[in-house]
Amino acid sequence: MALPFKLSLATTADIPLLARISDSAFKQDTHTQLKAIAGKNPNPNEHIDMMTSVLSSWMSRPPERCQVVKAELDADAGESEQRAIGWACWATATAEPASETSTAATVPVKPAREEIGRYDGSSGTPKLEQLSAITGKSLQGWQEYLSPWPGSGEKCMVLVAIVIAPEYQRQGVGSALIGWGTKKADEMGVTSWVSSSDAGWRAFKGKGFEVMGELRVDLDEFAEDGSRNPDAVDGKWGMYVWRAMRRASVKEIDVRD
């Protein structure tokens, strides 16, 4: 039996629940766990507080630039009332057209197809700061390359974030939230892209996204002494892979066909 849920735009009243869903989902992610344990942050609500602020910022933007869509379990499914079980933030990135003095788009340098993030013990920089710098640099490079190039006048859809409550994962919720944005991209005739976590990339691949590049990091290199993965028998954090993924526009698909 299919899970009975529907999609609708989230409102500011949904923010507390959406932030809690994000917190519960990210606690299953080894990269997030490592930062929480190794960082020894005394604030157990750090992620909720951060997402509350971020969601408020996203929802304050014009709807043509950014929309947060939620998956809501139908009240008929045994619930006393409808409640969100997952959400996604889709944004529209737009580049200005070429100016009179510059008729060509500025093409960014394409990042390497495969990158390996290494810990540099001689730099003196704390391990978690190095990890954040490595992931941030990789994301920035792919963001510049996969977003509309300056001067192109083009648009694209960006899946900024997607989270599903753990108890409702692998039941079609994520697929529906991804499809909500790719349908809009097809209607607009534009590309879409996402920076995928280690666990989510197969769902994006199933919706037509192709891997453009990978950043591979051995998380154990960045674990502080004594920081063990509580979910692994050997306590190891293992290899984590971030994937930059792009979905072609319907125009590109038509040309290839």
Secondary structure by P-SEA (a helix, b strand, c coil): ccccbbbbbbcccaaaaaaaaaaaaacccaaaaaaaaaacccccaaaaaaaaaaaaaaaacccccbbbbbbbccccccccbbbbccbbbbbbbbbbcccccccccccccccccbbbbbbbccccccaaaaaaaaaaaaaaaaaaaacccccccbbbbbcccccccccccccaaaaaaaaaaaaaaaaacbbbbbbcccccaaaaaaabbbbcbbbbbcccccccccccccccccccccbbbbbbbbbbcaaaaaaac
